[in-house]
Amino acid sequence: MLKILLKILKWAGIILVVFLLFIWLWVIFPFWGIYPLNYYRYIERTKIPSWVLECWVWEDDQNTADFTLELINGYVEHDFPVRTVLIDSPWSLRYNDFTVDEKQFPNPKEFFKYFQDRNIRVVLWMTPMINSENPDTAIKDAEHFYQEAKSKGFLVGNGVQIKWWKGRGGFIDYTNPQAMQWWRSLQNQVLDLGVDGWKLDDSATLLRTSLGPLPMFYIRSYKGIMTPRKYMDYYYREELKYGRSIHPEFVTLARSIDSPTPWAHPEGFAPLNASTVNWVGDNKHEWDYEKRGLERAIYCILRSARLGYCVVGSDIAGYHGAEPIPADLYIRWTQFSTFCGLFLNGGHGERRMWKRSDIELDLVRRYSWLHTELLPYMYSYVAQWSEGGKPLMRPLKEGKYQYMFGDYLLVAPIYQKISARTVVFPEGKWRWWFNDTQVIEGGKTMTDSYDIDKYPVFIKEGAIIPMYISRSYTGIGEKDWEGYLVLNIYPGGNSTFKVYYPDYSGEMTVNVHEKPVLTVEMEGVRKPHILRILYPQQPLEIMKDNEPVKDFQYSPENQRLIIRSSDTTVKKYTIR
């Protein structure tokens, strides 16, 4: 009896191993590769242009030239910072024929030039699909377009078609040189108009054929067998590579982790060496994790940061869902996005802030400017990341959803419809962004309430935060500070910050020593600057190199010392 039982167990074990191997080969490997051991995909990193860190604006209800211009002009007229407009689908005659639908977007050359003349970047939506059916474009029956690509061998799997959320079609073959020549000739129609990037929506992960009734995730391409994971890598890498061959600062907005299904592709969608800026899929106008709301977005963004992605964000207030978007949700999502690399204000729902509530207009504008003011701080970490450094966002083990934003800012996102937030402070000394004259000792946990205009962001003592300031909305500086590099300094021991200028004009290292007297040293490319230093008392003497500084301001109320200088030769300030 025992022998029979052992034999049964032996064969059961063999069957289980074979079954697990089958599942791995059939489903897991085609999608995930050899995750978590596939970090070879991440050895190299791409350079990220600084403009992606500024504010993006878009909408996905109208998708016309007139409404896009109304949206952007309205933001500008109401003094919002706008650097990028994202134009989502549908904008072309057929999906991915890259021919502008001139009924929706008349005079495309003038339309794109309008934004270029105002230094506003344009990013267009695309996928790798060649459709035979399009439910919501001007040309719905695209059988001829699809057959042209299939007959020439330009599609993987001999043109196998799938249904996806924008119709039915096949996948362009990125390994076929002739297919790529044809594909690029189509894309050049809009690339020649000065488009600055693609939003690479990810139908690539749907790559499959069938073996009888079973789905099959191995498909033939020009250069051999292709899996969804391998096809995705081609998709992201080749689109960025070609875009950059035309425009050196070209970007691709790609998924890092998918918010609707965060368990899918745990290795990340876009490889890091082809990842300039990322979003986490389509969240809803909700708070809860289970409803794909703000909490789900926070979770997926921080998970993306753990994988090594550097510039990550989400659609502010969620991409879609029930209307109207709650005002408190819009504001809290904006505040969180202020301390993400990607500030992406758009999606479905009313996105014209001047048509929403007064408090939303005021606070979304204020935090949009705060995010913009942090550009040199953010870009310095992004530049270091491309050279092998840490991502901009660094999730912490202690404190729910807490993370460091760079080396000096601790963020504890508000993820629920309540004003209370518990914060676990790491060791050291901290100051609340909105009341930075008071010290918070680290190593303890505090629960506090945060009014709708405030957010739980804390500054580590010793911080050096380079900023660009051209407005007074945030209360940090004034409009006449424009054109200066602002060094926001919180003395504490010895600290260093390497500033990478967002205009690519060079680098500067700032060293601050607190004792025996406060010194600020600058090495490298120096520019007109403003030192904004937290200093507890009126200084007795300020020296710039070997000369006394008489033109400075001191505010006892907020303990701020302000030194403004256009001198680009100064090396050292000494403050007593």
FINU-489818 format. One record per residue (C-alpha): residue number from 0; residue in one letter; x, y, z. Coordinates in Angstrom, 2 decimals, padded with zeros to 5 digits. Layout:
! FINU-489818
  lodo  nulo       c1       c2       c3
   NUM     A        X        Y        Z
...
This chain:
! FINU-489818
  lodo  nulo       c1       c2       c3
     0     M   000.00   000.00   000.00
     1     L   002.84   002.37   000.93
     2     K   004.62   001.66  -002.35
     3     I   001.46   002.46  -004.30
     4     L   001.02   005.72  -002.36
     5     L   004.64   006.73  -003.00
     6     K   004.23   005.93  -006.68
     7     I   001.10   008.05  -006.86
     8     L   002.88   010.93  -005.11
     9     K   005.84   010.59  -007.45
    10     W   003.67   010.76  -010.56
    11     A   001.60   013.58  -009.05
    12     G   004.81   015.53  -008.46
    13     I   005.97   014.90  -012.03
    14     I   002.60   015.97  -013.41
    15     L   002.66   019.12  -011.23
    16     V   006.16   020.04  -012.41
    17     V   005.21   019.46  -016.04
    18     F   002.03   021.51  -015.56
    19     L   003.92   024.40  -013.93
    20     L   006.55   024.28  -016.66
    21     F   003.78   024.36  -019.25
    22     I   002.16   027.39  -017.58
    23     W   005.51   029.15  -017.39
    24     L   006.36   028.50  -021.03
    25     W   002.85   029.11  -022.32
    26     V   001.83   032.22  -020.35
    27     I   004.39   033.62  -017.94
    28     F   007.58   033.67  -020.05
    29     P   005.98   035.26  -023.15
    30     F   004.74   038.19  -021.04
    31     W   007.33   038.61  -018.29
    32     G   010.49   037.14  -019.77
    33     I   012.63   035.82  -016.93
    34     Y   011.40   038.34  -014.39
    35     P   012.70   039.08  -011.79
    36     L   016.09   038.17  -013.28
    37     N   015.68   040.20  -016.49
    38     Y   017.36   043.38  -015.36
    39     Y   019.63   043.14  -018.40
    40     R   016.86   045.16  -020.03
    41     Y   017.67   048.02  -017.65
    42     I   021.46   048.24  -017.81
    43     E   021.45   051.27  -020.10
    44     R   019.37   054.36  -019.44
    45     T   018.19   056.98  -021.83
    46     K   018.65   060.71  -021.39
    47     I   015.48   062.56  -020.43
    48     P   014.93   066.13  -021.69
    49     S   014.00   068.65  -019.02
    50     W   010.78   069.79  -020.70
    51     V   008.95   066.59  -019.73
    52     L   009.14   067.71  -016.08
    53     E   007.02   070.80  -016.70
    54     C   003.22   070.86  -016.81
    55     W   001.28   068.80  -019.37
    56     V  -002.34   069.63  -020.28
    57     W  -004.87   067.63  -022.29
    58     E  -008.48   066.48  -022.64
    59     D  -010.15   063.45  -024.20
    60     D  -013.77   064.47  -024.79
    61     Q  -013.65   066.77  -027.82
    62     N  -010.36   066.02  -029.63
    63     T  -010.59   068.92  -032.07
    64     A  -008.30   071.78  -032.96
    65     D  -010.80   074.39  -031.79
    66     F  -011.27   072.83  -028.36
    67     T  -007.54   072.15  -027.93
    68     L  -006.80   075.81  -028.65
    69     E  -009.56   076.91  -026.29
    70     L  -008.11   074.70  -023.56
    71     I  -004.50   075.84  -023.96
    72     N  -005.32   079.51  -024.49
    73     G  -007.58   079.42  -021.45
    74     Y  -004.78   078.04  -019.30
    75     V  -002.37   080.68  -020.55
    76     E  -004.90   083.50  -020.07
    77     H  -005.46   082.37  -016.49
    78     D  -001.70   082.32  -015.90
    79     F  -001.11   078.59  -015.66
    80     P   002.29   077.23  -016.68
    81     V   001.88   075.03  -019.79
    82     R   004.78   073.32  -021.52
    83     T   003.17   070.32  -023.27
    84     V  -000.17   069.57  -024.90
    85     L  -001.08   065.92  -025.37
    86     I  -003.46   065.11  -028.24
    87     D  -005.09   061.73  -027.76
    88     S  -007.10   059.62  -030.19
    89     P  -008.72   060.03  -032.58
    90     W  -006.70   062.63  -034.46
    91     S  -005.93   060.71  -037.68
    92     L  -008.11   059.52  -040.58
    93     R  -007.50   055.89  -039.60
    94     Y  -005.72   054.63  -036.55
    95     N  -001.97   054.81  -037.08
    96     D  -002.01   056.02  -040.67
    97     F  -000.54   059.27  -039.26
    98     T  -002.61   061.37  -041.64
    99     V  -004.22   064.25  -039.73
   100     D  -008.01   064.35  -039.95
   101     E  -008.42   067.89  -041.27
   102     K  -012.10   068.03  -040.37
   103     Q  -011.08   067.81  -036.72
   104     F  -007.76   069.61  -037.14
   105     P  -007.92   071.99  -040.13
   106     N  -004.64   073.40  -041.44
   107     P  -002.44   071.05  -039.39
   108     K   000.75   072.86  -040.39
   109     E  -000.55   076.10  -038.89
   110     F  -001.99   074.27  -035.90
   111     F   001.33   072.71  -034.91
   112     K   003.26   075.90  -035.67
   113     Y   000.95   077.79  -033.31
   114     F   002.33   075.75  -030.41
   115     Q   005.93   075.85  -031.62
   116     D   005.82   079.65  -031.73
   117     R   004.75   079.62  -028.07
   118     N   007.34   077.06  -026.98
   119     I   004.64   074.51  -026.19
   120     R   005.50   070.90  -026.98
   121     V   003.06   068.58  -028.79
   122     V   002.75   064.84  -028.09
   123     L   000.47   062.62  -030.20
   124     W  -001.15   059.29  -029.32
   125     M  -000.26   056.15  -031.32
   126     T  -000.07   052.34  -031.13
   127     P   001.65   049.65  -033.29
   128     M  -001.65   048.51  -034.83
   129     I  -002.63   048.45  -038.51
   130     N  -006.42   048.29  -038.36
   131     S  -008.95   046.90  -040.78
   132     E  -011.78   048.31  -038.65
   133     N  -011.93   051.65  -036.81
   134     P  -015.02   052.44  -034.72
   135     D  -014.45   056.18  -034.23
   136     T  -012.22   057.62  -036.93
   137     A  -013.21   059.37  -040.16
   138     I  -012.38   056.22  -042.17
   139     K  -013.98   053.32  -040.35
   140     D  -013.47   050.64  -042.98
   141     A  -009.70   050.37  -043.40
   142     E  -009.53   046.94  -044.99
   143     H  -007.52   048.25  -047.93
   144     F  -004.97   049.86  -045.56
   145     Y  -004.64   046.64  -043.59
   146     Q  -004.38   044.44  -046.69
   147     E  -001.64   046.63  -048.14
   148     A   000.50   046.04  -045.05
   149     K  -000.36   042.33  -044.86
   150     S   000.28   041.59  -048.56
   151     K   003.74   043.15  -048.33
   152     G   004.66   041.10  -045.25
   153     F   004.78   044.14  -042.98
   154     L   002.81   042.54  -040.14
   155     V   003.89   039.87  -037.68
   156     G   002.21   036.46  -037.76
   157     N   001.22   036.85  -041.41
   158     G  -001.16   039.63  -040.45
   159     V  -003.02   037.86  -037.64
   160     Q  -005.70   040.23  -036.33
   161     I  -007.02   040.84  -032.83
   162     K  -009.84   042.91  -031.40
   163     W  -008.64   045.73  -029.19
   164     W  -010.25   048.82  -027.67
   165     K  -009.85   050.83  -030.89
   166     G  -011.10   048.26  -033.41
   167     R  -009.48   045.27  -035.08
   168     G  -006.07   044.92  -036.69
   169     G  -002.59   043.43  -036.89
   170     F   000.81   044.39  -035.51
   171     I   003.49   046.20  -037.50
   172     D   006.71   044.13  -037.71
   173     Y   009.52   046.16  -036.12
   174     T   012.10   043.60  -037.25
   175     N   011.32   044.01  -040.97
   176     P   013.41   046.81  -042.58
   177     Q   010.94   047.31  -045.44
   178     A   008.02   047.45  -043.02
   179     M   009.88   050.07  -041.03
   180     Q   010.62   052.14  -044.12
   181     W   006.90   052.16  -044.95
   182     W   005.90   052.84  -041.32
   183     R   008.35   055.72  -040.99
   184     S   007.14   057.27  -044.23
   185     L   003.69   057.42  -042.65
   186     Q   004.95   058.87  -039.38
   187     N   006.99   061.52  -041.16
   188     Q   003.76   063.23  -042.15
   189     V   003.43   064.56  -038.61
   190     L   007.04   064.33  -037.46
   191     D   007.92   066.82  -040.20
   192     L   005.40   069.20  -038.65
   193     G   007.47   069.30  -035.50
   194     V   005.75   066.79  -033.21
   195     D   007.82   066.34  -030.04
   196     G   006.77   062.90  -028.89
   197     W   004.44   059.92  -028.96
   198     K   002.08   058.68  -026.31
   199     L   002.71   054.96  -026.84
   200     D  -000.52   053.31  -025.79
   201     D   000.07   049.66  -025.17
   202     S  -001.84   047.37  -027.46
   203     A   001.55   045.66  -027.90
   204     T   000.90   043.56  -024.80
   205     L  -002.10   041.99  -026.60
   206     L   000.13   040.29  -029.20
   207     R  -001.11   036.72  -029.77
   208     T  -002.37   034.16  -032.24
   209     S  -004.18   030.89  -031.57
   210     L  -003.54   027.17  -031.65
   211     G  -006.99   025.74  -032.12
   212     P  -009.07   026.98  -029.19
   213     L  -005.99   027.98  -027.18
   214     P  -004.38   031.44  -027.29
   215     M  -000.78   031.28  -028.46
   216     F   001.75   033.86  -027.30
   217     Y   004.55   032.96  -029.70
   218     I   004.25   034.55  -033.12
   219     R   006.49   034.66  -036.18
   220     S   008.19   037.89  -037.24
   221     Y   010.69   038.77  -039.97
   222     K   013.59   037.88  -037.66
   223     G   012.11   034.88  -035.88
   224     I   009.73   034.04  -033.06
   225     M   008.28   036.98  -031.14
   226     T   006.64   037.01  -027.69
   227     P   004.57   039.91  -026.26
   228     R   007.47   040.85  -023.98
   229     K   009.96   040.90  -026.84
   230     Y   007.56   042.79  -029.09
   231     M   006.97   045.41  -026.40
   232     D   010.71   046.02  -026.11
   233     Y   010.97   046.52  -029.86
   234     Y   007.97   048.86  -029.83
   235     Y   009.26   051.16  -027.10
   236     R   012.88   051.17  -028.19
   237     E   012.38   051.60  -031.92
   238     E   009.82   054.40  -031.60
   239     L   012.07   056.42  -029.30
   240     K   015.14   055.71  -031.42
   241     Y   013.51   056.89  -034.64
   242     G   011.93   059.94  -033.02
   243     R   015.31   061.00  -031.67
   244     S   016.92   060.58  -035.07
   245     I   014.69   063.47  -036.19
   246     H   014.31   065.54  -033.00
   247     P   017.08   065.11  -030.36
   248     E   014.67   065.95  -027.52
   249     F   011.93   063.62  -028.73
   250     V   010.17   061.65  -025.98
   251     T   007.84   058.70  -025.63
   252     L   005.17   058.68  -022.94
   253     A   004.81   055.01  -022.03
   254     R   003.30   052.88  -019.29
   255     S   005.54   051.76  -016.46
   256     I   003.01   049.78  -014.39
   257     D  -000.60   049.35  -015.48
   258     S  -003.05   050.81  -012.97
   259     P  -006.12   048.77  -014.03
   260     T  -004.12   045.52  -013.67
   261     P  -001.00   046.18  -011.54
   262     W  -000.25   042.43  -011.43
   263     A   000.30   042.40  -015.21
   264     H   003.88   042.90  -016.40
   265     P   005.48   043.14  -012.95
   266     E   008.78   043.76  -014.76
   267     G   007.39   047.05  -016.13
   268     F   006.05   047.84  -019.59
   269     A   008.73   050.07  -021.13
   270     P   012.41   049.12  -020.71
   271     L   014.39   051.76  -018.86
   272     N   016.74   052.34  -021.77
   273     A   013.73   053.50  -023.79
   274     S   011.80   055.18  -021.02
   275     T   011.72   058.96  -021.00
   276     V   008.43   059.61  -019.22
   277     N   005.82   057.21  -017.83
   278     W   002.23   057.10  -016.68
   279     V   000.41   054.30  -014.88
   280     G  -002.57   053.65  -017.07
   281     D  -006.17   054.70  -016.80
   282     N  -007.35   055.57  -013.30
   283     K  -010.86   056.71  -012.45
   284     H  -012.27   059.84  -010.80
   285     E  -012.30   058.00  -007.46
   286     W  -010.39   057.86  -004.18
   287     D  -010.29   054.13  -003.42
   288     Y  -007.74   051.56  -004.50
   289     E  -010.48   049.06  -005.36
   290     K  -012.17   051.60  -007.64
   291     R  -008.91   052.42  -009.47
   292     G  -008.76   055.83  -007.86
   293     L  -006.07   058.06  -006.39
   294     E  -004.78   055.40  -004.01
   295     R  -004.28   052.94  -006.90
   296     A  -002.35   055.59  -008.83
   297     I  -000.09   056.27  -005.83
   298     Y   000.54   052.55  -005.35
   299     C   001.43   052.01  -009.02
   300     I   003.65   055.08  -009.25
   301     L   005.67   054.05  -006.20
   302     R   005.90   050.49  -007.49
   303     S   007.23   051.94  -010.76
   304     A   009.84   053.90  -008.82
   305     R   010.96   050.69  -007.09
   306     L   011.53   049.16  -010.53
   307     G   013.81   052.08  -011.39
   308     Y   011.52   054.32  -013.46
   309     C   012.45   057.96  -012.97
   310     V   009.76   060.29  -014.36
   311     V   006.37   058.82  -013.48
   312     G   002.87   060.24  -013.00
   313     S  -000.84   059.76  -013.59
   314     D  -003.77   061.64  -015.10
   315     I  -004.64   064.22  -012.46
   316     A  -008.09   063.45  -010.97
   317     G  -008.18   060.21  -012.98
   318     Y  -008.62   059.54  -016.68
   319     H  -012.36   058.73  -016.66
   320     G  -015.36   057.83  -014.54
   321     A  -018.50   059.36  -013.10
   322     E  -018.99   063.09  -013.54
   323     P  -018.51   065.67  -012.19
   324     I  -015.03   065.20  -010.77
   325     P  -015.12   066.02  -007.03
   326     A  -013.26   069.25  -006.26
   327     D  -011.37   067.85  -003.25
   328     L  -010.22   064.86  -005.31
   329     Y  -008.96   067.14  -008.09
   330     I  -007.01   069.26  -005.61
   331     R  -005.47   066.36  -003.65
   332     W  -004.47   064.58  -006.88
   333     T  -002.88   067.82  -008.10
   334     Q  -000.94   068.18  -004.86
   335     F   000.38   064.64  -005.13
   336     S   001.32   065.18  -008.79
   337     T   003.27   068.29  -007.82
   338     F   005.75   065.91  -006.22
   339     C   005.85   063.44  -009.12
   340     G   008.13   063.78  -012.12
   341     L   005.17   063.87  -014.53
   342     F   002.48   066.52  -013.95
   343     L  -000.25   065.36  -016.34
   344     N  -003.42   067.44  -016.00
   345     G  -006.02   065.89  -018.26
   346     G  -008.37   063.12  -019.33
   347     H  -012.14   062.97  -019.48
   348     G  -014.27   065.47  -017.61
   349     E  -014.11   069.25  -017.33
   350     R  -010.46   070.28  -017.57
   351     R  -010.96   074.01  -018.06
   352     M  -010.11   075.13  -014.54
   353     W  -011.82   078.51  -015.02
   354     K  -015.10   076.62  -015.48
   355     R  -014.62   074.65  -012.28
   356     S  -014.78   076.06  -008.74
   357     D  -012.80   079.12  -007.63
   358     I  -010.87   077.08  -005.08
   359     E  -009.79   074.58  -007.74
   360     L  -008.73   077.38  -010.07
   361     D  -006.65   078.94  -007.30
   362     L  -005.07   075.80  -005.85
   363     V  -004.44   073.87  -009.08
   364     R  -002.73   076.98  -010.47
   365     R  -000.71   077.44  -007.30
   366     Y   000.52   073.84  -007.26
   367     S   001.14   073.88  -011.02
   368     W   003.53   076.76  -010.39
   369     L   005.15   075.01  -007.44
   370     H   005.86   071.98  -009.61
   371     T   007.32   074.28  -012.28
   372     E   009.44   076.11  -009.70
   373     L   011.01   072.79  -008.70
   374     L   012.27   072.16  -012.24
   375     P   016.03   072.53  -011.53
   376     Y   015.70   070.39  -008.39
   377     M   013.87   067.62  -010.29
   378     Y   016.03   067.79  -013.39
   379     S   019.24   067.49  -011.38
   380     Y   018.10   064.07  -010.12
   381     V   016.79   063.05  -013.54
   382     A   020.17   063.85  -015.09
   383     Q   021.93   061.83  -012.38
   384     W   019.52   058.92  -012.96
   385     S   020.49   058.77  -016.64
   386     E   024.09   058.36  -015.46
   387     G   023.18   055.46  -013.16
   388     G   021.87   057.29  -010.09
   389     K   018.69   056.79  -008.07
   390     P   015.22   057.59  -009.45
   391     L   013.62   060.91  -008.55
   392     M   011.05   059.17  -006.29
   393     R   012.36   056.77  -003.60
   394     P   009.67   054.80  -001.70
   395     L   010.34   054.31   002.01
   396     K   009.80   051.14   004.02
   397     E   008.21   053.02   006.92
   398     G   004.99   054.98   006.54
   399     K   002.20   054.06   004.15
   400     Y   002.96   055.33   000.63
   401     Q   005.67   057.64   001.97
   402     Y   008.57   058.46  -000.32
   403     M   011.52   060.77  -000.72
   404     F   011.33   063.17  -003.63
   405     G   015.02   063.57  -004.31
   406     D   017.27   063.62  -001.26
   407     Y   015.58   066.40   000.66
   408     L   011.77   066.23   000.40
   409     L   009.65   063.70   002.32
   410     V   006.15   063.24   000.86
   411     A   003.25   061.48   002.62
   412     P   000.43   061.52   000.04
   413     I  -003.16   062.05   001.16
   414     Y  -004.90   059.06  -000.40
   415     Q  -008.28   059.13   001.35
   416     K  -011.18   061.57   001.53
   417     I  -010.06   062.79   004.94
   418     S  -007.73   065.59   006.02
   419     A  -005.86   063.55   008.66
   420     R  -002.57   061.89   007.76
   421     T  -000.16   059.86   009.84
   422     V   003.49   060.50   009.00
   423     V   006.44   058.37   010.08
   424     F   009.52   060.59   010.19
   425     P   012.93   059.08   009.43
   426     E   015.83   059.99   011.70
   427     G   017.11   063.53   011.44
   428     K   015.44   066.91   011.63
   429     W   012.54   067.92   009.43
   430     R   010.49   071.00   008.64
   431     W   006.99   071.20   007.21
   432     W   006.97   072.91   003.82
   433     F   004.14   075.25   004.89
   434     N   005.65   076.21   008.25
   435     D   009.36   075.71   007.91
   436     T   010.52   077.76   010.90
   437     Q   009.64   074.92   013.29
   438     V   011.76   071.78   013.65
   439     I   010.24   068.30   013.76
   440     E   012.51   065.72   015.37
   441     G   012.82   062.53   013.36
   442     G   012.32   058.97   014.55
   443     K   008.71   059.45   015.59
   444     T   005.18   059.17   014.21
   445     M   002.76   062.09   014.06
   446     T  -000.88   062.36   012.99
   447     D  -002.14   065.76   011.91
   448     S  -004.87   067.33   009.79
   449     Y  -004.04   069.19   006.60
   450     D  -006.37   071.85   005.25
   451     I  -007.23   071.56   001.56
   452     D  -004.64   074.19   000.59
   453     K  -001.82   072.41   002.45
   454     Y  -000.05   069.06   001.94
   455     P   002.18   066.79   004.06
   456     V   005.56   067.55   002.49
   457     F   008.61   067.91   004.73
   458     I   012.10   069.30   004.19
   459     K   015.15   067.55   005.53
   460     E   017.48   069.81   007.47
   461     G   020.56   070.49   005.38
   462     A   018.51   070.77   002.22
   463     I   019.66   072.67  -000.85
   464     I   016.72   073.06  -003.23
   465     P   017.45   074.84  -006.54
   466     M   014.36   076.50  -008.02
   467     Y   013.16   078.79  -010.80
   468     I   010.66   081.35  -009.57
   469     S   008.72   083.79  -011.74
   470     R   005.43   084.16  -009.85
   471     S   004.33   084.85  -006.28
   472     Y   001.54   082.23  -006.05
   473     T   003.51   079.83  -003.84
   474     G   004.79   082.51  -001.44
   475     I   008.42   081.51  -001.93
   476     G   009.50   084.40  -004.16
   477     E   008.34   087.19  -006.42
   478     K   007.76   087.76  -010.12
   479     D   010.96   089.80  -010.41
   480     W   012.95   086.71  -009.39
   481     E   012.57   085.45  -012.94
   482     G   015.90   084.81  -014.63
   483     Y   017.69   083.89  -011.40
   484     L   018.60   080.48  -010.03
   485     V   017.08   080.39  -006.55
   486     L   018.98   078.33  -004.00
   487     N   016.53   077.53  -001.21
   488     I   018.87   076.59   001.64
   489     Y   018.12   074.99   005.02
   490     P   021.50   074.89   006.83
   491     G   022.30   071.77   008.81
   492     G   025.83   070.41   009.11
   493     N   027.60   070.00   005.78
   494     S   025.59   069.43   002.60
   495     T   026.17   069.35  -001.14
   496     F   023.99   069.61  -004.21
   497     K   025.03   069.29  -007.84
   498     V   022.79   071.45  -010.00
   499     Y   022.26   070.32  -013.59
   500     Y   020.85   073.28  -015.50
   501     P   017.63   072.41  -017.36
   502     D   018.81   074.41  -020.39
   503     Y   021.82   072.03  -020.64
   504     S   024.29   074.91  -020.16
   505     G   026.38   073.06  -017.62
   506     E   026.56   072.10  -013.96
   507     M   027.29   073.76  -010.63
   508     T   028.14   072.18  -007.29
   509     V   026.86   073.97  -004.19
   510     N   028.47   073.25  -000.80
   511     V   026.94   074.57   002.40
   512     H   028.79   074.42   005.75
   513     E   026.99   075.47   008.90
   514     K   029.96   075.85   011.28
   515     P   032.02   077.63   012.50
   516     V   030.20   080.22   010.36
   517     L   027.70   079.65   007.57
   518     T   029.36   079.41   004.16
   519     V   027.88   078.81   000.72
   520     E   030.40   077.79  -001.94
   521     M   029.69   077.47  -005.67
   522     E   031.87   075.67  -008.20
   523     G   031.29   075.20  -011.91
   524     V   028.98   077.18  -014.19
   525     R   027.66   080.03  -012.06
   526     K   024.68   082.14  -013.06
   527     P   022.69   085.07  -011.67
   528     H   021.34   083.71  -008.41
   529     I   019.28   084.35  -005.31
   530     L   020.22   082.75  -002.01
   531     R   017.09   082.18   000.08
   532     I   018.47   080.97   003.39
   533     L   016.63   079.93   006.54
   534     Y   018.56   081.95   009.12
   535     P   017.35   082.39   012.72
   536     Q   018.59   085.96   013.26
   537     Q   019.64   089.13   011.50
   538     P   023.16   088.52   010.12
   539     L   025.96   090.74   011.40
   540     E   028.10   090.47   008.30
   541     I   027.86   088.96   004.82
   542     M   030.94   088.55   002.65
   543     K   030.95   087.67  -001.05
   544     D   034.40   086.29  -001.66
   545     N   036.41   089.10  -000.05
   546     E   033.91   091.92  -000.38
   547     P   031.09   092.88   001.98
   548     V   027.50   092.46   000.78
   549     K   025.30   095.41   001.71
   550     D   022.35   094.74  -000.60
   551     F   020.38   091.99   001.10
   552     Q   017.03   091.49   002.79
   553     Y   016.15   089.84   006.06
   554     S   012.65   088.94   007.28
   555     P   012.45   088.11   011.02
   556     E   008.89   086.82   010.58
   557     N   009.86   083.88   008.39
   558     Q   013.57   083.89   009.32
   559     R   014.63   084.40   005.72
   560     L   017.82   085.91   004.43
   561     I   017.63   086.91   000.76
   562     I   020.81   087.69  -001.20
   563     R   020.41   088.55  -004.86
   564     S   023.38   088.72  -007.23
   565     S   024.03   088.84  -010.97
   566     D   027.72   088.13  -010.35
   567     T   028.66   084.93  -012.18
   568     T   032.21   084.91  -010.78
   569     V   031.40   084.65  -007.07
   570     K   032.74   081.51  -005.43
   571     K   031.91   081.85  -001.76
   572     Y   029.50   083.59   000.62
   573     T   030.35   083.84   004.32
   574     I   027.56   084.77   006.73
   575     R   028.04   085.71   010.38
